[in-house]
Amino acid sequence: MKQPRIVVMAGSRRREALSRRVADACALAVRNAGAEVELIDLDDYPAPLYDGDLEAASGLPESIVRLQQRLHASDGLLVVNPEYNGSITPLLKNTLDWCSRPNPADRARSGGAVYAGRAAAVVGSSPGALGGMRVLFHVRDILGYLGMHVIPQQLAVAKSGEAVGEDARLRDAAQQDMLDKLAAALVDSARRLRS
Ligand SMILES: Cc1cc2nc3c(=O)[nH]c(=O)nc-3n(C[C@H](O)[C@H](O)[C@H](O)COP(=O)(O)O)c2cc1C
């Protein structure tokens, strides 16, 4: 298979989001592991809170159709997760839910087809000491339900405000090593699943 394409995205669109910096470190690690990386900023894909009446009246938001196309064109997904009360951010859940909806105008590149059979990896990000460890189990479950193959490797980046250096590498060498191994496993899974 040619170079796998991996989408990397953070579950926050906050201007100063710490998870964005962690996503930069993940993007670099995945690129160094041999994949083509698309770093997606959810600020570029704004969507209202999912509402079935809204969908019935107006269909999928244009931003969601664009994001579905990006996901469909990829071989894998790495999600960097801030932790809200031990779980997934509403932004990320809302985005994943919208993208799981079929688009009658483009069935092949919408709904479950944007997730199914692709590799995924989960990384936590928190200014606290646990690095968002608890959200990882929730997101793993959700992505698995969507038909993604979530690799066993995961990483929780604690004190994420200080964790990433100017060179977009994790300052802690042991954590960077774990990230490199996670990235290699993700790229390998994406390659095998999509060949
Ligand atoms: C509603 C809410 C709940 C939160 N719950 C947790 C939590 O359970 N664990 C944690 O480590 N941080 C929690 N935080 C703090 C976030 O980790 C912190 O705001 C973080 O900077 C958000 O991610 P971002 O910088 O990528 O936007 C919470 C923040 C908010 C707004």
The ligand as a Gaussian input file, in Angstrom:
#p B3LYP/6-31G(d) Opt

LIG

0 1
 C      -16.571000      21.203000      31.866000
 C      -15.121000      20.900000      32.165000
 C      -14.799000      19.719000      32.784000
 C      -13.467000      19.377000      33.020000
 N      -13.159000      18.157000      33.563000
 C      -11.871000      17.754000      33.645000
 C      -11.548000      16.409000      33.999000
 O      -12.384000      15.582000      34.257000
 N      -10.230000      16.073000      34.023000
 C       -9.230000      16.957000      33.708000
 O       -8.062000      16.566000      33.734000
 N       -9.518000      18.236000      33.359000
 C      -10.814000      18.658000      33.298000
 N      -11.121000      19.936000      32.905000
 C      -10.037000      20.881000      32.646000
 C       -9.535000      20.730000      31.209000
 O       -8.605000      19.664000      31.170000
 C       -8.831000      22.030000      30.766000
 O       -9.786000      23.075000      30.738000
 C       -8.174000      21.879000      29.419000
 O       -7.304000      22.969000      29.214000
 C       -9.181000      21.785000      28.276000
 O       -8.557000      21.357000      27.076000
 P       -8.032000      22.374000      25.970000
 O       -6.945000      23.224000      26.616000
 O       -7.472000      21.486000      24.916000
 O       -9.183000      23.211000      25.506000
 C      -12.429000      20.298000      32.670000
 C      -12.792000      21.504000      32.040000
 C      -14.104000      21.800000      31.790000
 C      -14.442000      23.087000      31.057000

